[in-house]
Amino acid sequence: MEQEPSHDKKAKKVSLLIYICSMITVLIIGVGGTVLFFETTDQPSPATEEAALVQDSAEETKPELEADLQQVSELYSVLLANYFEEVDPAVLVEGALEGMADALGDPYTEYLDAGQSTSLQQDTQGEFEGIGAEVMKEGEFVLIVSPIEGSPAEEAGLQANDLIKEIDDEPVAELSLQEAVAIIRGPKDSEVELLMQRAGEEFTITITRDSIPVESVNYNLDENDPSIGYVQITNFNSPTYDEVVNAINDLNDQGAEKFIFDVRGNPGGLLNSALQISNIFVEDGQPLMQSQGRGEEPYVYVADESLGSVKFNKPAVLLINEGSASASEILAGAVSESASIPLIGQTTFGKGTIQNVAPLSGEGEIKYTTGKWLTAEGEWINEKGIVPDIESAMPEYQSLLIINSEQTYQLGDVSQEVANLNAVLKALEFKTGESGNVFTENTKTAVEDFQSENDLEVNGIVTRATANALVEALRTLIEENDTQYQEAVNYLQDQ
């Protein structure tokens, strides 16, 4: 998600912003691109009714099921008894569960083990338990991008650019970021020991985990036109509706007369949250969306007081992009087709299916696709997305990648990373000529000029300090040149 100027920041909360320029993955692992039936409204839900029939269906097919699973049982027994090394039965069972879900070829259907299911529930409830820090994988380390304000990580003294080398004596070098995050997160009041590295010096720190509230809404008045209010929705979880209502009310009190709502980079979340927020903009009785289960006619969800009593009727636009998925697309379809609110940006992701989560007899769960959803007017946007009313692209440099501060880039180097470095320098208006993927004399001169302007050691070599400064400069450039946001401001000012 592209950042906007002057977002309000509240203590002990964190926004689920995705920095386009740095590919940061945060400790707050969201419900990526999923609409979930974790909650229901007073209106009947076809998916809920379908779930209620699962037990009956299982009873009817029991003899057939037993025959089909005989081979699974036989394979389990053969491997357990005859494999040349000792086999953990739990590993075989978990592999079978994962394989059965994967066999459908549906990226949104997956088996969740105990840790994953707990994390999913925490995220959709609007908080998680852990140390509270944004992190990314950096070579053999996990890099602290930023400790969250008021979090255990901040209170323990962790700083941006600190490197995590070990978690509870386990080296992170061979772990994926997701695996490292899973170890760092844990129950409130439990402890995690981290072996850290800062400026080449190692130290060990023990942090007591806590509950970290996740803020899914950010808002502010436009810096140049205080009559325009800006509301960014970064996820659809349980508290999001109340946060949106609070943002609207607060901005109204501050004098906002027109609004920009923003779901760029928002991957989705809870269906009920999407319906509640869509209901704010649509008159009662008008359609919000439709859902369709296997062999069923579409069911139409309509705006209704049961979804909330707050109604919004001021001039507004909604910002969307290719990262707006699932629940974000439900909102976009509802406000566009049933509230005539213009969409500005780029065509959305195109994720038109609905998932449910069912517990299994062990500690795991199955997240599975239970149906598809259609827009208010009945269009299935899957793999097509929703086209904006006003097309507006971001500058090309917003998609550049982070420069690895653990690497050294210098004269003569040739790589795709150097090509990215040259592109970053060019975006910042430092001339590299036609250097391409080569660290040329022009690149060296551009680096020296950048280092001189930023009070860095001038040597024409890119290492940690220069790399971090380049990334920060690019991030600032993106913040100051949000062309889609400016398009929205111009549209509202012309109304």
C-alpha positions as CSV (number, residue, x, y, z in Angstrom):
1,M,0.0,0.0,0.0
2,E,1.4,3.4,-0.9
3,Q,1.6,5.6,2.1
4,E,-0.2,8.9,2.3
5,P,1.1,12.1,4.1
6,S,0.4,12.7,7.7
7,H,-1.4,9.5,8.8
8,D,-2.4,9.7,12.4
9,K,-0.5,7.2,14.6
10,K,-1.9,5.9,17.8
11,A,0.2,4.4,20.6
12,K,0.4,0.6,20.9
13,K,-1.3,0.0,17.5
14,V,0.2,-0.7,14.1
15,S,-1.1,-0.1,10.6
16,L,-1.0,-3.0,8.1
17,L,0.8,-0.8,5.5
18,I,2.7,-2.6,2.8
19,Y,5.7,-0.6,1.6
20,I,5.7,-1.2,-2.1
21,C,9.3,-0.2,-2.5
22,S,10.8,-2.6,0.1
23,M,8.8,-5.8,-0.1
24,I,8.5,-5.8,3.7
25,T,6.6,-8.7,5.4
26,V,5.5,-7.8,8.9
27,L,5.0,-9.8,12.0
28,I,1.3,-9.1,11.6
29,I,0.5,-11.8,9.1
30,G,-2.9,-10.9,7.6
31,V,-5.6,-13.0,5.9
32,G,-4.1,-12.7,2.4
33,G,-6.6,-12.4,-0.3
34,T,-9.4,-14.2,1.5
35,V,-13.1,-13.6,2.2
36,L,-13.9,-15.7,5.3
37,F,-17.3,-16.7,6.7
38,F,-16.0,-16.4,10.3
39,E,-19.0,-14.2,11.2
40,T,-22.6,-14.1,10.0
41,T,-25.3,-11.5,9.9
42,D,-29.0,-11.7,10.6
43,Q,-29.5,-12.4,7.0
44,P,-29.3,-16.2,6.1
45,S,-26.0,-17.3,4.6
46,P,-25.9,-20.1,2.0
47,A,-22.4,-21.0,3.1
48,T,-23.6,-21.4,6.7
49,E,-26.5,-23.5,5.5
50,E,-24.0,-25.6,3.5
51,A,-21.8,-26.1,6.5
52,A,-24.7,-27.4,8.5
53,L,-25.3,-30.1,5.9
54,V,-21.7,-31.5,6.1
55,Q,-22.4,-34.0,8.8
56,D,-25.5,-35.4,7.0
57,S,-23.5,-35.7,3.8
58,A,-20.7,-37.5,5.6
59,E,-23.1,-40.1,7.0
60,E,-24.6,-40.7,3.6
61,T,-21.3,-41.4,2.0
62,K,-19.6,-43.3,4.8
63,P,-19.4,-46.7,3.2
64,E,-17.9,-45.2,0.0
65,L,-15.6,-43.1,2.1
66,E,-14.2,-46.0,3.9
67,A,-13.4,-47.8,0.7
68,D,-11.7,-44.8,-0.8
69,L,-9.5,-44.3,2.3
70,Q,-8.4,-47.9,2.5
71,Q,-5.4,-47.1,0.3
72,V,-4.4,-44.2,2.5
73,S,-4.5,-46.4,5.5
74,E,-2.4,-49.1,3.7
75,L,0.2,-46.5,2.6
76,Y,0.4,-45.2,6.1
77,S,1.0,-48.6,7.5
78,V,3.7,-49.6,4.9
79,L,5.7,-46.4,5.5
80,L,5.4,-46.6,9.2
81,A,6.6,-50.2,9.3
82,N,9.1,-50.4,6.4
83,Y,10.6,-47.1,5.7
84,F,14.4,-47.3,6.2
85,E,14.4,-44.6,8.9
86,E,12.2,-44.1,11.8
87,V,9.0,-42.3,10.9
88,D,7.0,-39.8,13.0
89,P,3.3,-40.9,12.6
90,A,2.2,-37.2,13.1
91,V,4.3,-36.1,10.1
92,L,2.6,-38.7,7.9
93,V,-0.8,-37.6,9.0
94,E,-0.1,-33.9,8.5
95,G,1.4,-34.6,5.1
96,A,-1.8,-36.5,4.1
97,L,-4.0,-33.7,5.3
98,E,-1.9,-31.1,3.5
99,G,-1.9,-33.2,0.3
100,M,-5.7,-33.7,0.3
101,A,-6.2,-30.0,0.5
102,D,-3.5,-29.3,-2.2
103,A,-5.0,-31.9,-4.5
104,L,-7.9,-29.5,-5.3
105,G,-5.5,-27.1,-7.0
106,D,-7.2,-24.2,-5.2
107,P,-4.7,-21.8,-3.7
108,Y,-7.4,-20.7,-1.2
109,T,-8.0,-24.2,0.2
110,E,-5.4,-25.3,2.7
111,Y,-4.9,-27.4,5.8
112,L,-3.9,-25.2,8.8
113,D,-2.0,-26.8,11.6
114,A,-2.5,-25.6,15.2
115,G,-0.1,-22.7,14.9
116,Q,-1.5,-21.5,11.6
117,S,-5.1,-21.7,12.8
118,T,-4.4,-19.8,16.0
119,S,-2.6,-17.1,14.0
120,L,-5.5,-16.8,11.5
121,Q,-8.0,-16.4,14.4
122,Q,-5.8,-13.8,16.0
123,D,-5.3,-11.7,12.9
124,T,-9.0,-11.6,12.1
125,Q,-9.8,-10.5,15.6
126,G,-7.7,-7.4,15.1
127,E,-4.8,-8.3,17.3
128,F,-1.9,-10.8,17.6
129,E,0.4,-12.0,20.4
130,G,4.1,-11.5,20.0
131,I,6.8,-8.9,20.4
132,G,5.4,-6.2,18.0
133,A,7.8,-5.5,15.3
134,E,7.9,-5.2,11.5
135,V,10.5,-7.5,10.1
136,M,11.9,-8.8,6.8
137,K,14.4,-11.5,5.8
138,E,17.9,-10.1,5.2
139,G,20.3,-12.7,4.0
140,E,21.1,-15.0,7.0
141,F,19.3,-12.7,9.4
142,V,15.8,-11.4,10.2
143,L,16.0,-7.6,10.0
144,I,14.0,-5.4,12.4
145,V,12.4,-2.8,10.1
146,S,10.7,-1.0,12.9
147,P,9.5,-1.8,16.4
148,I,5.8,-1.0,16.9
149,E,5.2,2.0,19.1
150,G,4.5,0.9,22.7
151,S,5.2,-2.7,21.9
152,P,7.5,-5.1,23.9
153,A,10.0,-4.9,21.1
154,E,10.3,-1.1,21.5
155,E,10.3,-1.2,25.3
156,A,13.1,-3.8,25.2
157,G,15.2,-1.3,23.2
158,L,15.1,-3.0,19.7
159,Q,15.9,-0.5,16.9
160,A,15.4,-0.3,13.2
161,N,18.1,-2.2,11.3
162,D,18.9,-4.5,14.3
163,L,19.5,-8.1,13.1
164,I,18.1,-11.2,14.6
165,K,20.6,-14.1,14.4
166,E,18.9,-16.7,16.6
167,I,15.5,-17.2,18.2
168,D,15.5,-19.3,21.4
169,D,19.0,-20.7,20.3
170,E,17.7,-21.6,16.8
171,P,19.6,-20.0,14.0
172,V,17.4,-18.1,11.5
173,A,19.8,-18.5,8.6
174,E,18.0,-21.6,7.2
175,L,14.5,-20.4,8.2
176,S,12.0,-18.7,5.9
177,L,10.6,-15.5,7.2
178,Q,7.3,-17.2,7.9
179,E,9.0,-19.9,10.0
180,A,10.9,-17.3,11.9
181,V,7.8,-15.2,12.6
182,A,6.0,-18.3,13.8
183,I,8.7,-18.9,16.4
184,I,8.9,-15.2,17.5
185,R,5.1,-15.1,18.0
186,G,3.7,-16.8,21.1
187,P,1.3,-16.5,24.0
188,K,1.0,-13.3,26.0
189,D,3.3,-13.2,29.0
190,S,5.6,-15.9,27.6
191,E,9.3,-15.1,26.8
192,V,11.4,-15.3,23.7
193,E,15.2,-15.0,23.7
194,L,16.8,-13.3,20.7
195,L,20.5,-13.2,19.7
196,M,20.8,-9.8,18.1
197,Q,23.5,-8.1,16.1
198,R,23.8,-4.3,16.0
199,A,26.7,-2.5,14.2
200,G,28.7,-5.7,14.2
201,E,28.3,-6.3,18.0
202,E,26.2,-9.2,19.3
203,F,24.0,-9.2,22.3
204,T,21.2,-11.4,23.8
205,I,17.8,-10.0,24.9
206,T,14.8,-11.7,26.5
207,I,11.4,-10.2,25.6
208,T,8.1,-10.9,27.2
209,R,5.4,-11.2,24.6
210,D,2.1,-9.3,24.8
211,S,-1.1,-8.7,22.9
212,I,-0.5,-6.2,20.1
213,P,-3.6,-4.4,18.7
214,V,-3.7,-4.1,14.9
215,E,-5.1,-1.0,13.5
216,S,-6.8,-1.6,10.2
217,V,-7.9,2.0,9.5
218,N,-5.7,5.2,9.2
219,Y,-7.2,8.6,8.5
220,N,-6.3,12.3,8.2
221,L,-7.3,15.5,6.6
222,D,-5.5,16.4,3.3
223,E,-2.5,18.6,4.1
224,N,-3.3,21.1,1.3
225,D,-7.1,20.9,1.3
226,P,-8.6,20.3,4.8
227,S,-12.1,20.0,3.4
228,I,-11.0,16.5,2.1
229,G,-10.8,13.6,4.5
230,Y,-8.7,10.5,3.8
231,V,-9.6,7.0,5.2
232,Q,-7.3,4.1,4.4
233,I,-8.6,0.6,5.1
234,T,-5.8,-2.0,5.2
235,N,-7.7,-5.1,6.2
236,F,-11.2,-6.3,7.0
237,N,-11.2,-7.8,10.4
238,S,-13.6,-7.7,13.4
239,P,-12.9,-4.2,14.6
240,T,-12.7,-2.6,11.2
241,Y,-16.3,-1.4,10.9
242,D,-16.1,0.5,14.2
243,E,-12.7,2.0,13.1
244,V,-14.2,3.2,9.8
245,V,-17.2,4.7,11.6
246,N,-14.9,6.4,14.1
247,A,-12.7,7.8,11.3
248,I,-15.7,9.2,9.4
249,N,-17.1,10.8,12.5
250,D,-13.8,12.3,13.6
251,L,-13.1,13.7,10.1
252,N,-16.6,15.1,10.0
253,D,-16.0,16.9,13.3
254,Q,-12.7,18.3,11.9
255,G,-14.7,19.8,9.0
256,A,-14.3,17.3,6.2
257,E,-16.8,17.8,3.4
258,K,-15.5,15.2,0.8
259,F,-13.8,11.9,1.3
260,I,-11.2,9.6,-0.2
261,F,-11.5,6.0,0.8
262,D,-8.5,3.8,0.0
263,V,-8.3,0.0,-0.2
264,R,-5.2,-0.2,-2.4
265,G,-3.1,-3.2,-1.3
266,N,-5.8,-4.5,1.0
267,P,-5.9,-8.3,0.6
268,G,-9.3,-8.9,2.2
269,G,-10.5,-10.5,5.4
270,L,-13.9,-11.2,6.9
271,L,-17.1,-11.2,4.7
272,N,-19.2,-9.7,7.5
273,S,-16.8,-6.8,7.8
274,A,-17.0,-6.2,4.1
275,L,-20.8,-6.2,4.3
276,Q,-20.9,-3.9,7.3
277,I,-18.6,-1.4,5.7
278,S,-20.4,-1.6,2.3
279,N,-23.7,-1.0,4.1
280,I,-22.4,2.4,5.3
281,F,-22.5,3.7,1.7
282,V,-25.6,1.9,0.2
283,E,-29.3,2.8,0.9
284,D,-31.3,0.1,2.8
285,G,-32.9,-2.4,0.4
286,Q,-30.2,-2.0,-2.3
287,P,-27.9,-4.9,-3.2
288,L,-24.4,-5.2,-1.7
289,M,-23.2,-8.4,-3.3
290,Q,-24.4,-11.9,-4.2
291,S,-23.0,-15.3,-3.2
292,Q,-23.5,-18.7,-4.9
293,G,-22.8,-22.1,-3.5
294,R,-22.5,-25.4,-5.5
295,G,-25.7,-26.1,-7.4
296,E,-27.5,-23.1,-5.9
297,E,-29.1,-19.9,-7.2
298,P,-27.3,-16.7,-6.2
299,Y,-28.3,-15.2,-2.8
300,V,-28.5,-11.4,-2.7
301,Y,-27.2,-9.6,0.3
302,V,-28.9,-6.2,0.7
303,A,-28.2,-3.1,2.8
304,D,-30.1,-3.4,6.0
305,E,-30.1,-1.9,9.5
306,S,-28.9,-5.2,10.9
307,L,-25.5,-4.5,9.4
308,G,-25.3,-1.1,11.1
309,S,-27.2,2.1,11.4
310,V,-24.5,4.5,10.2
311,K,-25.0,6.0,6.7
312,F,-22.6,8.1,4.6
313,N,-23.8,10.5,2.0
314,K,-21.0,13.0,1.2
315,P,-19.1,13.2,-2.0
316,A,-16.5,10.4,-2.1
317,V,-14.2,8.3,-4.2
318,L,-12.6,4.9,-3.6
319,L,-9.0,4.2,-4.5
320,I,-8.2,0.7,-5.8
321,N,-5.3,-1.1,-7.4
322,E,-4.1,-4.6,-8.4
323,G,-3.5,-5.4,-4.8
324,S,-7.1,-4.8,-3.8
325,A,-8.5,-8.2,-3.4
326,S,-11.5,-10.2,-2.1
327,A,-13.3,-8.2,0.6
328,S,-11.8,-5.0,-1.0
329,E,-13.5,-5.9,-4.2
330,I,-16.8,-6.6,-2.5
331,L,-16.7,-3.0,-1.2
332,A,-15.6,-1.7,-4.6
333,G,-18.4,-3.4,-6.4
334,A,-21.0,-2.3,-3.8
335,V,-20.1,1.4,-3.7
336,S,-19.7,1.5,-7.5
337,E,-22.8,-0.3,-8.5
338,S,-25.2,0.6,-5.7
339,A,-23.9,4.0,-4.5
340,S,-22.4,5.5,-7.6
341,I,-19.1,6.2,-5.9
342,P,-16.3,6.5,-8.5
343,L,-13.4,4.1,-8.5
344,I,-10.0,5.5,-9.1
345,G,-6.7,3.7,-9.7
346,Q,-6.1,0.4,-11.4
347,T,-8.0,-2.9,-12.1
348,T,-8.3,-5.0,-8.9
349,F,-6.8,-8.4,-8.3
350,G,-9.8,-10.5,-9.3
351,K,-10.5,-12.9,-6.4
352,G,-14.1,-13.9,-6.5
353,T,-14.4,-16.9,-4.1
354,I,-15.5,-17.3,-0.5
355,Q,-13.8,-19.4,2.1
356,N,-15.0,-21.0,5.3
357,V,-12.9,-22.5,8.2
358,A,-13.9,-25.8,9.8
359,P,-12.2,-27.4,12.8
360,L,-10.8,-30.9,12.5
361,S,-10.8,-33.5,15.3
362,G,-7.2,-32.7,16.1
363,E,-5.8,-29.2,16.7
364,G,-5.8,-28.3,13.0
365,E,-8.4,-26.7,10.7
366,I,-9.3,-26.8,7.0
367,K,-9.8,-23.5,5.2
368,Y,-11.8,-24.3,2.1
369,T,-13.6,-22.6,-0.8
370,T,-17.3,-22.8,-0.2
371,G,-18.7,-20.7,-3.0
372,K,-18.2,-17.7,-5.3
373,W,-19.4,-14.2,-4.8
374,L,-20.8,-11.8,-7.4
375,T,-21.1,-8.1,-7.5
376,A,-24.3,-6.3,-6.6
377,E,-25.4,-6.5,-10.3
378,G,-24.4,-10.2,-10.6
379,E,-20.9,-10.1,-12.2
380,W,-18.3,-12.7,-11.2
381,I,-15.0,-10.8,-11.2
382,N,-12.8,-13.8,-10.6
383,E,-9.5,-13.5,-12.5
384,K,-10.8,-10.3,-14.1
385,G,-11.0,-7.8,-11.3
386,I,-13.0,-4.6,-11.2
387,V,-12.0,-1.9,-13.6
388,P,-11.8,1.7,-12.2
389,D,-13.9,4.5,-13.6
390,I,-10.8,6.7,-13.7
391,E,-7.6,4.8,-14.7
392,S,-4.5,6.1,-12.9
393,A,-1.1,4.5,-12.5
394,M,1.6,5.0,-9.9
395,P,5.1,6.0,-11.1
396,E,7.2,3.1,-12.3
397,Y,9.7,3.5,-9.5
398,Q,7.1,2.5,-6.9
399,S,7.7,-1.1,-7.8
400,L,11.5,-1.0,-7.3
401,L,12.9,-3.5,-4.7
402,I,14.8,-2.9,-1.5
403,I,18.6,-2.7,-1.8
404,N,20.2,-5.5,0.3
405,S,22.2,-3.7,3.0
406,E,24.1,-6.8,3.8
407,Q,25.6,-6.9,0.3
408,T,28.4,-4.7,-1.2
409,Y,27.9,-3.2,-4.6
410,Q,30.9,-1.6,-6.3
411,L,32.6,-0.8,-9.6
412,G,32.5,-3.7,-12.0
413,D,29.6,-5.7,-10.4
414,V,27.1,-7.1,-12.8
415,S,23.7,-8.4,-11.6
416,Q,19.9,-7.8,-11.5
417,E,20.5,-6.2,-8.1
418,V,22.8,-3.7,-9.7
419,A,20.1,-3.0,-12.3
420,N,17.7,-2.3,-9.5
421,L,20.3,0.0,-7.8
422,N,20.7,2.0,-11.0
423,A,17.0,2.3,-11.3
424,V,16.7,3.6,-7.8
425,L,19.5,6.2,-8.4
426,K,17.8,7.3,-11.6
427,A,14.4,7.7,-9.8
428,L,16.2,9.9,-7.3
429,E,17.6,11.9,-10.2
430,F,21.2,10.8,-10.0
431,K,22.5,10.2,-13.5
432,T,23.8,6.7,-14.2
433,G,23.6,6.9,-18.0
434,E,22.8,3.6,-19.8
435,S,24.4,1.4,-17.1
436,G,21.7,-1.3,-17.1
437,N,22.8,-4.2,-14.8
438,V,26.4,-3.0,-14.7
439,F,28.0,-1.0,-11.9
440,T,29.8,1.5,-14.2
441,E,31.8,4.6,-13.6
442,N,28.5,6.5,-14.0
443,T,27.0,4.4,-11.2
444,K,30.0,5.1,-9.0
445,T,29.7,8.9,-9.6
446,A,26.0,8.8,-8.9
447,V,26.6,6.9,-5.6
448,E,29.3,9.4,-4.6
449,D,26.9,12.3,-5.3
450,F,24.2,10.7,-3.3
451,Q,26.6,10.0,-0.4
452,S,27.8,13.6,-0.5
453,E,24.3,15.0,-0.3
454,N,23.4,12.7,2.6
455,D,26.5,13.2,4.8
456,L,27.7,9.6,4.2
457,E,31.3,8.4,3.6
458,V,32.0,9.3,0.0
459,N,33.6,6.2,-1.6
460,G,31.2,5.2,-4.4
461,I,30.6,1.9,-2.8
462,V,27.1,0.8,-1.6
463,T,27.1,-0.9,1.8
464,R,24.7,-0.8,4.7
465,A,24.5,2.9,5.5
466,T,24.2,3.9,1.8
467,A,21.7,1.1,1.0
468,N,19.5,2.1,3.9
469,A,19.7,5.8,3.0
470,L,18.8,5.0,-0.7
471,V,15.7,2.9,0.4
472,E,14.6,5.7,2.8
473,A,15.0,8.3,0.0
474,L,13.0,6.2,-2.4
475,R,10.2,5.6,0.2
476,T,10.0,9.4,0.8
477,L,9.8,10.0,-3.0
478,I,6.9,7.5,-3.3
479,E,5.1,9.1,-0.4
480,E,5.4,12.5,-2.0
481,N,4.3,11.4,-5.4
482,D,1.2,9.4,-5.0
483,T,-0.4,10.1,-8.4
484,Q,-3.5,8.1,-7.7
485,Y,-4.2,10.0,-4.5
486,Q,-3.7,13.3,-6.3
487,E,-6.1,12.2,-9.0
488,A,-8.7,11.6,-6.3
489,V,-8.1,15.0,-4.8
490,N,-8.4,16.7,-8.2
491,Y,-11.6,14.8,-8.9
492,L,-13.2,15.9,-5.6
493,Q,-12.1,19.5,-6.0
494,D,-13.8,19.6,-9.4
495,Q,-17.1,18.5,-7.9
